[in-house]
Amino acid sequence: MLPPSSDIIIIGGGVMGVSAAYHLARRGAGQVLLLEKMPFFGQGATGRCAGGIRHQFSTEVNIRLSSISIQMLERFPEEMEQDVDLNFCGYLFLLSSEEQMADFERNVRLQHSLGVETEILDRAEIARRAPLIDLDAEPVIIGGTNYHRDGLADPNSVVQGYVKQARRLGATLLTDVTVTSIRTEAGRVIGVETDKGEVKAGAVLLAAGPWSAPLAATADIDLPVVPLRRQIVVTRPLGIPRDMPFIIDFAQSLYFHYETGGILTGMSNPNETPGEKLDVDQEWTLVHLEHAVERMPILAQAQLLTQWAGLYEVTPDHQPILGALPVEGLYACTGFSGHGFMQGPVCGLLMAEEIVDGRAHTVNIDELRYERFIKRKLAPEKNVV
Ligand SMILES: Cc1cc2nc3c(=O)[nH]c(=O)nc-3n(C[C@H](O)[C@H](O)[C@H](O)COP(=O)(O)OP(=O)(O)OC[C@H]3O[C@@H](n4cnc5c(N)ncnc54)[C@H](O)[C@@H]3O)c2cc1C
């Protein structure tokens, strides 16, 4: 049953929304109400993602966010009573130009300064660690990087853990409720309108992933977040070892990781256009698989298990929009541009701090605030897939 009012409303039950619900409830932030339009939680971007977790970013803020978030995932089974299938198999970036090598060497220096011991690998070491990869396929691989504490976790388990514990702490999390608008009066939030009626609230957190911009527009905020289709193919088991690193051919935005003995592979279509497209583009699948087989020839013997499309929630600088918006009582936690799952735990914590304490403090998120678009001060994340 939809209550007539709440202290805080969260729009969206993906990893961001449920993590925020848990952290707000844990802080004793009052009545917390999360509204999810689908019949289940975590069926948006979160449920369609590849489950990769990594520290290897080009900006300090992302390295800090991931470091804390991955530690939270490590403690998850104990703290949240939910296993998340954490697999520290590493993330192996394959690089194919001197320019990329120089960029990544710069990133590695930054990562080292923050305690992230990423290694730079030569071709021989890559061949040893990733024997299924053809390094000579075009573009020829000249080197790479790896960090042993990067890897994989299960998105659905993370979502379920937060839902269970948020409810246990007294938060109300509802499915099948679509928020149709954010209601404001005299420059401040007063609640939301839904397909099941109105709910009043003094604070609203917008965590609607790729669907965030049209909702922000109902509060007269121009949120630069666009949905962009990305696709995944999973094979039947091929005898792939569980410790195979998450491998990314960076130039082609082509990646592979272990998935129940088979391979999960994705490749970003550089010509994809924004839109709520959730059907699989089979033409792109053919292009993707052609490149995938060249880079990982064992895939020529693979049988298709399943494939799907999902939506990235993309911002102009590939950085999320976090914290208070220019409408009092309205907050955003969205726009992660392809790497949000791994940052869900820490971003929920930060949003609880922002709402309860008036300012997020575990990590300084000032460069991720909405104001950067008004001041035109963007510091893009370059290590995006
Ligand atoms: C193919 C693919 C691969 C990816 N791989 C990775 C990866 O390896 N690692 C990684 O960290 N990230 C990855 N990502 C990105 C990651 O999935 C997202 O950044 C992250 O899940 C965003 O979480 P969210 O909670 O903001 O959004 P979502 O999970 O989309 O949640 C938003 C929720 O809001 C709900 N909603 C929307 N509108 C309304 C409304 N009007 N009323 C009520 N509810 C509403 C939606 O139904 C949805 O459940 C990938 C994404 C895709 C698509």
The ligand as a MOL file (V3000), in Angstrom:
LIG
                    3D

  0  0  0     0  0            999 V3000
M  V30 BEGIN CTAB
M  V30 COUNTS 53 58 0 0 0
M  V30 BEGIN ATOM
M  V30 1 C 25.4160 -4.0660 -20.7120 0
M  V30 2 C 25.8770 -3.3380 -19.4710 0
M  V30 3 C 27.0830 -3.7280 -18.8660 0
M  V30 4 C 27.5000 -3.0710 -17.7030 0
M  V30 5 N 28.6300 -3.5300 -17.0680 0
M  V30 6 C 28.9950 -2.9860 -15.8860 0
M  V30 7 C 30.0890 -3.5330 -15.1620 0
M  V30 8 O 30.7190 -4.4980 -15.5560 0
M  V30 9 N 30.4010 -2.9460 -13.9790 0
M  V30 10 C 29.7240 -1.8650 -13.4940 0
M  V30 11 O 30.0730 -1.3670 -12.4120 0
M  V30 12 N 28.6880 -1.3310 -14.1680 0
M  V30 13 C 28.3140 -1.8680 -15.3490 0
M  V30 14 N 27.2480 -1.3490 -16.0290 0
M  V30 15 C 26.6260 -0.1000 -15.5500 0
M  V30 16 C 25.7010 -0.3700 -14.3880 0
M  V30 17 O 24.8110 -1.4140 -14.7040 0
M  V30 18 C 24.9080 0.8880 -14.0280 0
M  V30 19 O 25.7490 2.0060 -13.9630 0
M  V30 20 C 24.2120 0.7380 -12.6960 0
M  V30 21 O 23.5610 -0.5030 -12.5970 0
M  V30 22 C 23.2140 1.8760 -12.4910 0
M  V30 23 O 22.4040 1.5820 -11.3710 0
M  V30 24 P 21.1250 2.4770 -11.0970 0
M  V30 25 O 20.5270 1.9780 -9.8400 0
M  V30 26 O 21.5130 3.9050 -11.2080 0
M  V30 27 O 20.1800 2.2120 -12.3810 0
M  V30 28 P 19.1520 1.0230 -12.6740 0
M  V30 29 O 19.6950 -0.2820 -12.2790 0
M  V30 30 O 18.6970 1.1910 -14.0760 0
M  V30 31 O 17.9780 1.3440 -11.6810 0
M  V30 32 C 17.0680 2.3870 -11.9270 0
M  V30 33 C 15.7090 1.8540 -11.5640 0
M  V30 34 O 14.7740 2.9040 -11.6210 0
M  V30 35 C 13.5490 2.3670 -12.0550 0
M  V30 36 N 12.7370 3.4660 -12.5680 0
M  V30 37 C 12.9660 4.1830 -13.6830 0
M  V30 38 N 12.0260 5.0990 -13.8610 0
M  V30 39 C 11.1600 4.9720 -12.8300 0
M  V30 40 C 9.9510 5.6190 -12.4490 0
M  V30 41 N 9.4470 6.6040 -13.2070 0
M  V30 42 N 9.3200 5.2150 -11.3270 0
M  V30 43 C 9.8210 4.2080 -10.5590 0
M  V30 44 N 10.9450 3.5420 -10.8970 0
M  V30 45 C 11.6170 3.9200 -11.9920 0
M  V30 46 C 13.9680 1.3600 -13.1090 0
M  V30 47 O 12.9650 0.4160 -13.3670 0
M  V30 48 C 15.2270 0.7810 -12.5100 0
M  V30 49 O 14.9730 -0.4090 -11.7820 0
M  V30 50 C 26.7690 -1.9760 -17.1720 0
M  V30 51 C 25.5690 -1.5930 -17.7860 0
M  V30 52 C 25.1150 -2.2800 -18.9190 0
M  V30 53 C 23.8170 -1.8620 -19.5510 0
M  V30 END ATOM
M  V30 BEGIN BOND
M  V30 1 1 1 2
M  V30 2 1 2 3
M  V30 3 2 2 52
M  V30 4 2 3 4
M  V30 5 1 4 5
M  V30 6 1 4 50
M  V30 7 2 5 6
M  V30 8 1 6 7
M  V30 9 1 6 13
M  V30 10 2 7 8
M  V30 11 1 7 9
M  V30 12 1 9 10
M  V30 13 2 10 11
M  V30 14 1 10 12
M  V30 15 2 12 13
M  V30 16 1 13 14
M  V30 17 1 14 15
M  V30 18 1 14 50
M  V30 19 1 15 16
M  V30 20 1 16 17
M  V30 21 1 16 18
M  V30 22 1 18 19
M  V30 23 1 18 20
M  V30 24 1 20 21
M  V30 25 1 20 22
M  V30 26 1 22 23
M  V30 27 1 23 24
M  V30 28 2 24 25
M  V30 29 1 24 26
M  V30 30 1 24 27
M  V30 31 1 27 28
M  V30 32 2 28 29
M  V30 33 1 28 30
M  V30 34 1 28 31
M  V30 35 1 31 32
M  V30 36 1 32 33
M  V30 37 1 33 34
M  V30 38 1 33 48
M  V30 39 1 34 35
M  V30 40 1 35 36
M  V30 41 1 35 46
M  V30 42 1 36 37
M  V30 43 1 36 45
M  V30 44 2 37 38
M  V30 45 1 38 39
M  V30 46 1 39 40
M  V30 47 2 39 45
M  V30 48 1 40 41
M  V30 49 2 40 42
M  V30 50 1 42 43
M  V30 51 2 43 44
M  V30 52 1 44 45
M  V30 53 1 46 47
M  V30 54 1 46 48
M  V30 55 1 48 49
M  V30 56 2 50 51
M  V30 57 1 51 52
M  V30 58 1 52 53
M  V30 END BOND
M  V30 END CTAB
M  END
